[in-house]
Amino acid sequence: MTIRAVFFDFGGVIMRTEFQAPRQHLAERFKMDYDDIDKAVFGSDSARRASIGEISEDAHWAEVLKRLRHPVSEKKAFVDEFFGGDVIDRTLVETIRSLRGKVHTGLISNAWSGLREFITKEKVIDMFDTGIISAEVGVVKPAAKVYELALAQAKVNAKEAVFVDDMNANIEACEKAGMKGILFKDPQDCLGQLNRLLKK
């Protein structure tokens, strides 16, 4: 069946942590190791609640800083350093843009309430025809509901869709829903697999 829609994850695919030094330095300042500060930001209860829109992204960061006994007034500096090594893959962005008009391009991301504003500010929102952000819809991958919402927005059948994500569980879930999945490892491999699917 012809592919009519291609969906992409954001964090870990389009934006990736290419340089660990800023986060490592931040961890050292708090006498933590890299994995611990990563878990403090992404693995906490407030992170989970922010991911389903129960609390705002700002409220989540306030909780993180409170747990670290750090002034909330220094949130911006903390956040900037934490994400200091994260880079948007502009080559991948241009490739996704080039698909528009040929296939439906969509975003499916487990993310907090600030993502839409961030991708608008970074001028990459225009590469997507539609976007599912977990904080906006109240459900996170790998729940089947996420993929159902994305397919409904795109007005395509599961067999007509491909999803690119860097997490095995999310790829397994999309394939269970009937979509084709590409596990992201690096851009060249990902685009090679995608091109082969689009040519079928």
N, C-alpha and C positions, 0 to 999 in steps of 0.2 A: 504493500500500500504506500502511496506517495506521502512523504512527510510534508505536513502543512504548518507545523508549529515547532519552534525550538525554544525551550525554556532554560534559563541559566540561574544558578545560585549566585550570590554576590560575594560574601566573605569566603575566602579560600579558593575562589575561582577568578572573579573579575578583580577583586582587591585581595592581595595576599601579603603576609608578613615576610618581606624579602630581607629585612635587616633586623636581627634580634637585639642588637646593642642598646637601643633606647629603652626597651622594656626590661632588659637585663640590668641596666643602670638604675632604673626605677626600683626594681626588686631589691637590689643591693642597698639602696637608701633606706628601705623598710626592713632590712635584715631578713629578707626572704629569698628563696630561689625563684627562678623563672616560672616554673610550673605552679608554684604557690600563688604568685601574683596573678597569673593567668586564671587560676581557679577562683581566686577572690573576685575577679571581674566577671568571668563567664560561667562559673559553676555554682554560684550562690542562689539562694531562694529568691532574692530580689531580681537576679538576672532572669530566672525562670518566669517570674511574675511580669517583668518588663517585656519578655518575649511573647506573652499572650495578651499584652495590653492592659493588664490589671493595674500596673503603675506606669508612670512616664519614665522615659530614659533619665531625665534629671533626678527623679526620685531614687532610681536605682543607683546612680553615681553618688548621691548623698548617703545612701546606705553603705556603699563600698568605703567611702571616706570615713564614715562614722566607725565602721569596724576596724579601720586602720588607724583610728585616732588622729586623723588628719583634718585640718580645717576645710569645711565645705567651700569657703571663699577661694580656695586654691584649686577648685575643681578643673578649671580650664587648663591650667598648667599640667595637672596630673594626667588628664585625658590626652592632651597633646603629646606628652612624653610616652604614655602607654601605647598610643597608635603611631608613634614617630617613625617606626620602621615599616609601616603598611603602605603599599604602593598600588595604585590602580594601573592595571595592565592596559595602556592606551592602544597598543596594537590589537589586542583582543577586542577592545571597545570598537575600534574601526571595522574589524571583521564582522562583529555583530550588527553594526550599523549597515554594512553592505548587504546583509541578509534581508533587511526590511524591504517590503514590497514583493519579495520572492516568497518568503514564508512569514508567518506571524512570529514575532520575537517577544518573549515574556520573561519576567523576573519571578522567581520563587525563592524567598529568603526568610529564614528564621532571624528576625532582627527586631530591635527596639523601635520606639516611636520616632526616633530622629532620622531613620534611614532615608525616607523620602526627601526630607529637607537636604540631607547630605548629598544625595545623588543629583538633586536639582542644582545645588551650589557647585558641584564638581562638573556640571554640564554633561552628565552621562544618562540622565533620565530619558532623553530623546531616543535612545537606542532600543527602548522597549515599547511595544504596542500596549502591553498590559503589565501589571505588577501585583503579585501577592506578597505582602509583608505580614509576617505572623502577628505582630503587635496590632495590626489593623483588622485582622480577621479573627483573632482570638484562638488560633490553633497553630501548632508547630509541626514541621516535618519530624518524623516520617508518617504522621497520621494521614490516612487515605483522603480525608476531607480536603487537605491542602491541594492535592492533585486534582480532585474533582472541581474545586473552585477555579483553579488555573485553566482547566480544559473548558469549563463553562464560559469563562471570560473570553477565551480565544475562539469559542464556537467550533471546536474540533473534537473528533473522537480520539480516545487514548491511543489507538493504533497509528494515528496520524501525527503523533507528537514524540519529541525527544527531550530528555532532561539531562543537563550537565550539572554535576554536584561533586564535591570532594569527599563526601561521607558515604561509606558503603551502605549503611542502613537506609539512607535516603534514596539511593539508587535501587536497592532491593525493593523498597516500598513503591517507587514509581513503576517498576517493572511488574510488580504484583497488580498494580492498577491498570496494566495493559500498555503502558508507555515503553519506549525504548530508553535505556539509560546509558550514559557515558560517565564513567568514574574519572574525574579530573585528576591527572598527575602532573602534566605539564602542558603548556599551550599547544605545542606542535603535535603531540600525540592526540590531544583532544580534537583539534581542528582536522587532523587526518581522519579520525573516526567519523566526525560529523560530515565531512565532505563525502565520504563513502556512503553514508546513509542517505544523504541528499541526492546522490546520483542514481540511487536505485529506482 
